[in-house]
Amino acid sequence: MRKRFFREELVRRLTSAVSCSAILGAILLAVLTPGMAKAAAPAACTALAEKYPDWKGKTLVNAINPHTPGYEAIDPKDPSKYIGFDIDLGEMIGECLGFKLTYKAVTFAALLTTLSSGQADIVISDIYATEERAKAADFITYSKVFDGVLVAKGNPKGIHGIDLTLCGAAAAENTGFVEVPLVMDMAPKCKEAGKPEPTLQLYENNANCIQAILAGRADTYVNDVNTVDNAVKANPDKLEKAVAVTIPYSVGIAVPKDKPKFREAVMAAMVEIHKSGEQAALLKKWELDPNNLKEPGLLTVK
């Protein structure tokens, strides 16, 4: 009896040890496997959440235009969700300050009006911070801007930038994008050079602009270089990037002008996310150009 008891007890303990090892292994796998666990907010965020307690436990609304793959787009695996760099960045800011985000999808041109009307609390949607836009909202800037010139394969019109090669071309652009006035500004320059003026086609999102080139309705689309690169990657036999051009803006997070404390809190969270390396890690995760990385800054206009 005693031998059998010890034998059974030994089996029980070994089985228990194996089970514990399996559980521990599963936990470690969840922690170490990319995508299995959410990245922790920087350690300094604990102090920030205490310094800015007004938003802890709240649910805020992020206005987005979810048609820029890599930044914000509808999740192909679940149409009720959004994915991309800006989505992850917003979630990280929320985790740092203790709030959660829901999303309100609108046209790009309606992003800032949605914010100023109080229908949204923040805009993180690949929006370029400009002096004109800063009259409607304050911006925490966090990314450099490089635009790409998208054209049909072979570049049949010989377009090489926002220059005289645009003369006579049909340019597809997003309503409200900063590239719209840049293209329009070429009209008098083309006329002065004795060349036909460029024409402008306005659409509500990136997908429609890209489709205009694929359908032969437009000759070019100038936008964020990562958006252009993704379009070429999706249609390598039909599209190409003619050139990348530097645009004198930064990408920014828009917050209401009448909430300076919130602007201060988001800015502080962005500083910590940048310092921790999490911002660079998100660029890598979403296969965006690491040269876009820049230290957070502020753009405000009274």
N, C-alpha and C positions, 0 to 999 in steps of 0.2 A: 504493500500500500504506500509506504513512505517513498519508494523509488518512483512509483507511478505518479505520486503527487508532485515530486520534484521535477519529473519529466514534463508533466502538464504545465507546471508553473513556468518552466523554462521556455516552453513553446509559446505560452501566453505573453511573456515578456519580450521575446524575440518578435512576435507578431506585432505587439504594440510599438516596438522600436522601429520596425519597418514602416508601419502606418505613419508614425511621426515624421520619419525621413521623407515619406512621400508627400505629406502635407507641406513640410518645410521646402521641399523641392518645388512644389507647385507655387508656393508663395514667392520663392526666389525667381522662378521663371516669369511670373507675372510682373515682378519688379524690374527684372533685367531685360525682358523682351521688349523691343521698341514697339510703341503703339498699344501695348497691353496696359500700361499705367500712365496716368496723367502726370506730366512734369510738375514737380513741386515749385511753388513760387520761391523767389530768392529769400534768403533768411531775413534780410532787412525788412521784408514786407510785414512781419509781425509788428514791428515798431510803427510802420506806416498805418496799419489798420487801427492801432491805438491812437495815433496822432490825428487821423481823419475818421472818426467813428460814425459820421452822419450817414454813410452809405453801407455800413456793415449790416448784412442780413437783408438788404434791399434787392429788388429785381428791377434792372434798368433796361431801357429799350435802345438798341443800336439800329439806326437806319442804314440800310445797305442797298446797293444796286448789284445783285448777285449774278453778274454776267461776265466776270473777269476771272477765268480759271487760273489757279495759283494764288489768287488773292481772296476772292469770295465767289462761290458758285454753289449751285444746288448739288447736293450729294447724289451721285448717280445710283447709289445703293439704297438711299432713303430720301425721296423727294421732299420730305417734311423737314430736312436738316440742311445746314449749310457747312461748307468746308473751305479751307484755304488759310493762307498766312494771316490775313486780317482777322479771320474768325478766331484762330488760335491766339493771336496777340490780344484781342479783346477779352477772351476768356482768361488769359494770364493776368491782365490788368485787374479784372474782376476778382480773381483769386487772391491777388496781392492786397486789394483793398476791402475784400470781404463781401462783394456783391456778385450777383448772377446777371446774365444777359439774356434777353429775348430779342427777336429780330423783326424789323418792319421793312419789307422789301418795297422799294419805290424806284421810279426812274432816276437816272443820275441827276437830271436837272432839278429834281424835287428834294434832293438830299438835305440841303441847307434850309429850305423852307419848312420841311418836316421837323427839323431841329428847332428852328426859331418859333414855330407854332406850338411847341410843347408836346408834339406827338412822339418825339424821340428825345432821349437824354444825351446821346453821343452819336457821332458818325465816324466809323472806322471802315472805310470803303475805298481805298486807293484813290483818295481825292487830293489833288495838288493844292497846296496852300499858296494862295496868291493875295496880293494887297487888296484886290477887289473883293474876293471871297471873305477876307478877314474883316470886312465891314459888317458882315452878317454873323460871324462866329469867330471865336478865338481858336487858334490851332497849336497843337503840340506837334512839332515836326519830328520825323523819325527816319526818313529815307530819302536818299538822293534820287534824282529823276534823270533817266536816259530814255529817250524815245527811239522807236524803230520806225522805219518807213517800209510799210508792207506793200508789195506789188505782185502782179501776176508773174508766174514763172517765166524767166527770161527777161523780165523788165522791159516789155515791148515799147513803152513810152519813154524809157531812159530817164526815170525820175531818181534823183540822188539826194534829196533833202528838201527842206523848206526854203527853196531858192528858185532861180529862174527855170529850172527843169520842171517846175510845177505848172508853168504857163501852158494853158490849153488843156490841162488834165482835169479829170473829174475826181475830186477828193471826197471820200466818205468819212464823216466824223460824227462823234457822239454829241448830241445836243447838250450844251453847257460846258463842254470840254475846253481847256485852255488852247488846244490846237486850232479851234475854230477861228478866233481872231488872227492867229498866226498865218493861217491859209488866206484869210480875207485880206490881210495886209500885203499879200503878194500881188493883188490885182493891179494897183497903180504902178507897181514896179514892172510888172509884165507889160502894161500899156506903154510905159515910158520906153521900154526896150523894143517896142514895136511887135510885141508878141500877144497872142490871145490870152485873155484873163482865165485863171482857173475857175472851175465851177465847184460849188459846194453842195453835197447831199447830206442832210442831217438825219440821223437815226437815233433810236432810244437806247441801244446797247451795243456792246462790242460784237456780239454774234451777228447782228444785222449788218454792221459795217463790213465785216469779213465776208459775209454772204454776198454783198454787193460787188465785191471784187471777183469772187468765184463765179458769179452770174454774168460778169462782163459789164455791169452797169457803172462801176467805178474803176478808176485806174490805181488809186492808192488809198491807204489808211495810215495816218500817223498817230501812234499811241505808245504807251509804255513799252519798252523794249521786250520785257518778259511776256507781255500779252502777244506781241508780234511774233516772238520766237515760238510760243505755244501754238499759234495759228499755223506757222510753217511746219512745225512738228506734226500737226494733225493733218496737213495737206501738202506733203513734201513734193508732190508731182504737179501741184497747181499754183503754189505760192512761194515767194522768197522774200527775204529781207534785203532791201537795196542798201541800206546804211543805217547806222545808229547815230543819232544826233543828241547833243547835250541841250537840255531845257533848263533855264535858270529858275527852277522851282524846287520845292521839297514836297514829299508826300506828308500829309498831316492828319491828325485826329482832331475833328471839330467838336467843340463843346460850346454851350450857350455863353454869350457874353455877360449875362447877368449872374453867372455862377463862378466867380473867381476862385472860391475855395475848392470847388470841384476841379477846375482847371489845374490848380496847384497840386491837388492829390494825384490826378492822372499823370501830370508831369513828373512827380516824385516817383510814381510806380514805374514809368517808362525809363527813368534814369537807372533804377535798380535792375530792371529787366535787361537793359543795354549792358550795364557793368557786369552782370552775372554771366553773360555770353548766351543767354536764352534767345535774344533777338537774332543773333548770328545763326544759332541752331535752327530757328524756324525758317530762315532763308534757305538753309541747306535742305531741310525737310521738304520744302515745297519747290525745290530746284530753281530758286530765284538767284539772280546775280548777286554774289557777295559784295560786289562793289557798291551796291545800293545802301549798304550799312552806313549810318551816320549817327553821331551823338544827338540825343533829343534836344530840341530848341523850342522857342516860343515865337509865334507871329501873332501880334495883336494890333488892331487899328482902332482908335477911338472915333 
